[in-house]
């Protein structure tokens, strides 16, 4: 089959070009090796890449349901379909479902359907209760597939490993982490408070020219996985500290160009800690939960906290970066100390 051999760094652009020309051969699968991606094409076209004849696997046409909702129509009644929640979080090969109490007896069937329709899922967990406790953790139960609660997850060019029950992590914040990462400038010293298994630290350490990235996390299990993640991503500019930010941060004896506070519940209570170590003209990213009408209150709270320590700030923006409940959102307020 005719394929175009594309260097991995140029794969996304070349794929868009092939699709725009209508030359993608749907009878073949995309292949890859360490350095190149191979796109099956109908004929040659103008490009700097090389065309070769290569054996590629034929595209498999999937028969039957391809979504969880479609698959569940075969095992649930009409009234049960009104109750079921078909949205789920997928972290690597692990999916996390929210099973309504009325459908607990059907949870194994629901999970089995998910395994059938999503071949990338190997384990299905269900939520038990809500996030709670000092570390904002959530109980999870294996209801189908491999019996594990450990997942390996990829985002923004990094690999993250974590125990989903013992470490707080949300894949829904991936876009927000990418946004903040894109703001980091060359030579910056960055502090990440409440850093978890270090998704922010690894992303910034891997994808920016930051001079240093310092992590502080109180959960010892999350800290252990953060150490593993720094090793997995071969990072040399990230340092990790386990403990309470109120005790650890003052001992760092360092000022930072950027402070990230990804703890949407009660992070504002630690603004004094952040303000004590952020440089003049430095930027702070404060996360909080609230309704749209609360944005003014959130911003006023930041300005008041600055005044208490004799500082002033300029609010850069407040962005929605996730939904917590109906009409209640996760916000990030970026502000500069002036």
PyMOL commands that set and color helices and strands:
alter all, ss='L'
color gray80, all
select helices_A, chain A and resi 8-21+68-72+78-83+101-117+171-183+199-207+220-232+245-252+267-277+292-308
alter helices_A, ss='H'
color red, helices_A
select strands_A, chain A and resi 2-7+31-32+36-40+50-53+89-91+94-97+123-132+137-145+150-155+158-163+189-193+212-217+238-242+256-261+278-291+313-325+328-337
alter strands_A, ss='S'
color yellow, strands_A
deselect
rebuild
show_as cartoon
